[in-house]
């Protein structure tokens, strides 16, 4: 923990916290693609469409964990920067129990309103049975899905970076194995995909709890699991929730916008939904890697902010943003050049393959911009500036995206609906750069703050003269 957070070489520090988070996100992506691949073996577009329609609901379940996972991570990282270890441990304890309670509530509500939620997600007569099968098993696993996702963020902020990544890989690996068993061997279809997902999260949750118990026996004050340490204060809860809710709303609003998008794509039939589902899953590669990089670096940014190391913090944010832009540009080139071969992995129908290729080429245009958007969002979360983080989220998924889908659909039909994402994220990138630069100027006038200009483009020069 200390060696990572006090690493003076910014690039090395970014890699040490960013690469494990990216690896974890990559395994999450692989299991998502595995779900789609094994379901696609049924050669039933309605099943592929059902998995696509359920994805926003699964993301919403995960996002609830972010209230206590991301919110707690931000608070704990800043407390550690201020050398308040006892208070950090108490916050960790509260977040764990809060995630478990929220998971139980989600399970009950999800099963109670299963049919309405399936219809709300965009299911029609062709795929509603498959959609309900998937959602039933997802809600049964909700407590484990939420606690596992929350543990990932909490483990990173207390220095258990390796353990956090291992848990992700373990759960996703088991999920992929069970995908094959339940879908390819037993023929359970979408229900098998959901059951595999839930059981994977059960295994990762058990692993995380075992790690916490082990750390507790070692005397680690940052990981108390015992009920007697459950002593949250009003200030603690407000601190966690005020950061966690904007973090959760990022995923919730993204899910809501995806539900709106799925409903518009659904106007053009299940084949269109299936094609978009494949293109979206492939485009999730740069999306999740960018999210992993920015979220992995967030505790380091919060630690620097808590320790009043503003110049180092700016350097870390600038370099991480640059790496994200370069990574996104690489994926854009790959998808433009190899879109058709990638689509043919999942589909056999030539018309669907060509449609998926077009969708992928449109969606991937925004990949370079993710480096700016995701890092700016994580930056504000790490600093505890919930309003600014929430502003980006609302702009991205509500103010700009939903009207964008409606307007572009009226002009260019299905092509316009798909193009909404790159159009909106181009505009949002400009807004994020302005918000970050303005915030950096304000930080320079805070008492005790070293003067440092957080100029994104300065990171390009820094890359050339990177510390050895």
HELIX and SHEET records of a PDB file:
HELIX    1   1 UNK A    2  UNK A    5  1                                   4    
HELIX    2   2 UNK A   10  UNK A   40  1                                  31    
HELIX    3   3 UNK A   45  UNK A   81  1                                  37    
HELIX    4   4 UNK A   85  UNK A  112  1                                  28    
HELIX    5   5 UNK A  114  UNK A  120  1                                   7    
HELIX    6   6 UNK A  128  UNK A  140  1                                  13    
HELIX    7   7 UNK A  142  UNK A  157  1                                  16    
HELIX    8   8 UNK A  161  UNK A  179  1                                  19    
HELIX    9   9 UNK A  180  UNK A  185  3                                   6    
HELIX   10  10 UNK A  189  UNK A  218  1                                  30    
HELIX   11  11 UNK A  227  UNK A  229  5                                   3    
HELIX   12  12 UNK A  234  UNK A  266  1                                  33    
HELIX   13  13 UNK A  270  UNK A  306  1                                  37    
HELIX   14  14 UNK A  310  UNK A  344  1                                  35    
HELIX   15  15 UNK A  350  UNK A  363  1                                  14    
HELIX   16  16 UNK A  364  UNK A  366  5                                   3    
HELIX   17  17 UNK A  367  UNK A  382  1                                  16    
HELIX   18  18 UNK A  386  UNK A  394  1                                   9    
HELIX   19  19 UNK A  395  UNK A  399  3                                   5    
HELIX   20  20 UNK A  401  UNK A  444  1                                  44    
HELIX   21  21 UNK A  458  UNK A  464  1                                   7    
END                                                                             
